[in-house]
Amino acid sequence: MGINKNLTLAALSVAAASVSSGAFAQKAGDVTIYVGGAYIMPSGSNVSGLSTDGPANNPYQTNVLRQYNAQVSKVGAKVDNSAAFIASLFYMFTDNIGAELTLGAPVLMKVTTTDPAGSYSNAANARAAFPSVVAKWVFNNPGDAWRPYLGVGLNYTYFNNVTANTDYPNVNSLANAGASLSSSWNPVLNGGVIYNFDEHWSINAGVSWVPLSSTATFSSNVPRVGPYAGGTYTTTGKLNINPFDITLKIGYRF
């Protein structure tokens, strides 16, 4: 009886060990699909190097150009916080090395501007998309519930539907003919932790930092005044965003 009991306990121990070793995820060859959300917090966002260029063929145009440059030298800007839906595909090449491709629904980014007269919320906005690929080192072992990670990768950010709120007189004077933001490639620094509920389901919490900037371009049409022709004046500057992205997503491993 004692021998049978010992054999039974031994068998249960072996079974438990085998279940434990395969109960969780993130081992070589694993593919996990994640869906969730990102909260995007620009870090010290600002605009720099604003300057205006355009025709200066007569006294009127020269005066307009001088006024524009005097005005933009006093303008500040920051990008507001925003939220986005994200989805990602995470593949493990080894038990500790993986790569994650992340896509997100285009997020509405709003810009607040300032000048000596005050602050102007929603002075401009744009839809931004930010696909990224990040290589990750995943700590601990495949059988562990908790798997912290560090990563580095590449992000591509592009903007569309850029609009300026021309209800504000100062914005209207600089951007009544349109606005745009340039696309850019940017490095990504990433860290976080995965908690595995079982062999299929997990939750992933992480934070990323992207040193992101874009060239902002604003165009304004100035009308003719008397004998003097008007023209199109273009203001450009560097919009620094540098966001921290906090993500929380749930995953299913295949």
N, C-alpha and C positions, 0 to 999 in steps of 0.2 A: 504493500500500500504506500509506504514511504517512498519507495523507488518510483512508483507510478506518479506520485505527487510531484517529486523532483523533476521527472521527465516532462510533466505537464507544464510546470513553472518555467523550465528551460525553453520549451517550445514557444510558450507565450512571450518570453523575453526576446527570443529571436524574431518572432513575428512583429513585436512592438518595435524593435530596432529597425527592421526592414521597412515598416510603415513610416516610422519617423524619418528615416533617411530619404524617403521619396515623397513625403507628404507636402513639401513646400516646393518653391520654384527657383528660377534663375540659375539654371545649369546649362551647360553647353547644348546648343540646338533649340532651346526654348524660344517660343514666340509669344509675346503678350500684347494684347490690344488694350489700350487705355482710353477712357473718355473722362472728361472733367472740366474744370474751369481754371482760369488764370486771372489773378488780380495784378494789374500792371501799375507800378508806381514810379514815374519818372524821378530821377535823382538829380537835383540841382539843375533842372532843365532851364535853358536860357537861349537867347538869340544873341549872336555876336557878328561883328563885321558888316552891319547893314550899310549899304551905299546905293545911291540911285544914279542911273546913267540914262541919257536920252539926248535929243537934239538941243543944241544951244547955238542956233544960227542967227538969232536976233535977240534984242534986249529982253523981250518977254520970255522967251524960252530959257535964256540964261538966268533970269530971276526965278522962274519956276524950278529949275534944277537946283539952284541955291537953297530955295525954301524946302524942297524935298529932303535934301541932305541935312539941313538943320533940324528938320522934324524927325527923321529916322534915327539920328544920333541920340535921341532921348527916349527911344522906344525900347521897352523890355518885353519879354514873352516867356511863358512857361506852359508846359503841357499838363493837363489835368490827369488825375488817376482814371483808370477805366477797367472794365472787366471783359473777358472773352471766353467763349466755349473752345475747348481744344480736344484733339484726338491724336493719339500717337501709336507707333508700332515699335516695340522694343525686342531686339534680337540678341541672344547671347552667343558669342563666338566660342567662349570658353566658360568655365564655371565662374569666372570673375571679370571677364571683359565682354562688354556689350556695346551696342549702338542703338540710339533712339531717333526716329524720324518723327517730328512733331509738326502738325498742321493745325491751324486755327481758323475759325470763322472771322472774316474781316471785322475789326473792332473800330468803333467810332472814337477818334481821338479829338479832344477839344483843346483849343489854345486860348489862354487868357493873356491879353496884352496890357501893358501899362505905359503911361507917359505922364508928364507933369500935371495933366488935367485929371488923372484918375486911373482906375482899373476897369478893364472891359472883358467880362467873361464871355466865352463863346464868340470871341472875335473872329475866329476861323476854326474850321474843323475839316477832318479828312477821314476816310476809311483806310485802315492800315492792315496789311497781312504780313505775317512774320514766320514763314516756314523755317525750320532749323534741323540740323543733324548734329547730334552730340555723342561722342565716344565716352563710355563710362567705365570706371573701375568700381566693381561691386564688392564690398567687403563681406567677411564671414563666409559661411559655406552654404551649398545648396539646400541642406536640410534645416537651416536656421530660419526661424520666423522673421527675424529682423535682419534686413540687408541694407546698411547705409551705403551711399555711393558718392563719388566725386566725378565730375565730367568736364570736358572741354570740347567745343565744337564751333560750328559756323552757322550764322543766321543771315537770311536775306529778307530785308524789309522793303516793301514797296507801298506806295500810297496812290489812291485814286479818289475821285469825287472830292477834290480839294475845293472848298468854298470859303469865301471871306464874307463876313457879316457887314455889308455896306450900309446898314442902318446906322452904324457908328460913323460920324463924319471923318474922323481921322483914318479909319480903315478904308472908307470909300475913296479918300483922296489918294491912297496908295495902291488900291487893288480893285478899282471899278472895272477893270478889263480882264480880271482873272488872277488866279494864284495856282502855284504848283509846288510840290515837294519831291526832291529827287530820291531815287531808290539807292540802296547801299548794301554791301556785304559787311558783316560785322562778326567779331569773335563772340563766343558765349562761354561764360564760366558758370558751372552748375553744381549743386550739391543737394542731397536729400536722403530720404530713407524709404524703404519699401517694407511694409508689413504684410506677410502672407497669412491669410486666414486658413487656407487649406491648399491642396495641390493645384487648384485652378484660380481661386480668387485672391486678389491682393489690393492693397491701397497704397498709393504712392504720393508722398508729400515732398515738395522740393522748392528750391529758390534758385533763380538764375539772374545774372547780371550781364547786360549787353551795353558796351560803350557805343551807343548809336547816335549818329548825327545825320542831318539831311540839309541839302541846300534849298532854302526857301526862296521862291521867286514870285514877286508881285508886279502886276502890270497895271498901268493907269493911263487912260486917254485924257489928254488935256485939250480943250476946245480952242479954236481960233479966237483971237481977240483983235478986233479991228483989222489992221493990215498984217498983223502978225499971225503966222500959222501956229497951230498947236503941235501935237505929236504924241507919241507913246513913250512913256517913261517906265523904266524897269528897275525895281528895287530888289536886290539880292542880299542874302545873309546866311549865316550858318545857324541852323536850329539844332541845339544839343538836347537830347532826350534822356539818354543813359538810364534806361529803366531797370528796376528790380521787378522780376516776375515771380509771384508766389503762386504755386500750382498745387491743386489737390485733385486726384483722379483715381478712379477705380478700374482695375484691370482683370482680364480673363486670360489665362494662359492656355494655349493649345498644345 
